[in-house]
Amino acid sequence: MVTFTHTIVNSTGLHARPAALLAKLCQRYQCEIVLNSGSRALQGKSVVSILSGGLKKGTQLTVSASGPDEAEAAQAVQAFLQELGE
């Protein structure tokens, strides 16, 4: 399992468009990707799950990837989340 933390810095948070792009990115990988926000575990491959988290600016996420391509998936998700803040 590969885990990292990330704080949402995008002023609009993780709204519909970036949530859809994130889910599409996660779907490319075989491993399970989970975004933990507080006590909520959000499935990275599900747009609905990501949106249900209400991820606003300042939200701290712990992202976990577990499976055969976990390292590559975690790196891609981390890069995606960092680009959202730019």
C-alpha positions, 0 to 999 in steps of 0.5 A: 500500500502506498499512502500520501497526504494532500491539502486541497488548495484550489479555491473552488475545491474538488468540484464536478469537473476535477472530480470527474477527471480524477475518477477517470484517472483512477479508473486507468489503474487496477489497484484500489484508490481511496481518498480519506477525508476525516472519517469518510472513505471516498472511492477514487474511481467513483465521481459520485463518491468523490463529490459526496465528500464535499472536498473544499479548499483546506480539506486534508486528504489521505490517499491510499493506493493498494494493488498491483500498480499502486506506486504508479497510481499514487504518483499519478493521483498526487501529480493530478492533485498538485496541478489543481492548485496551480 
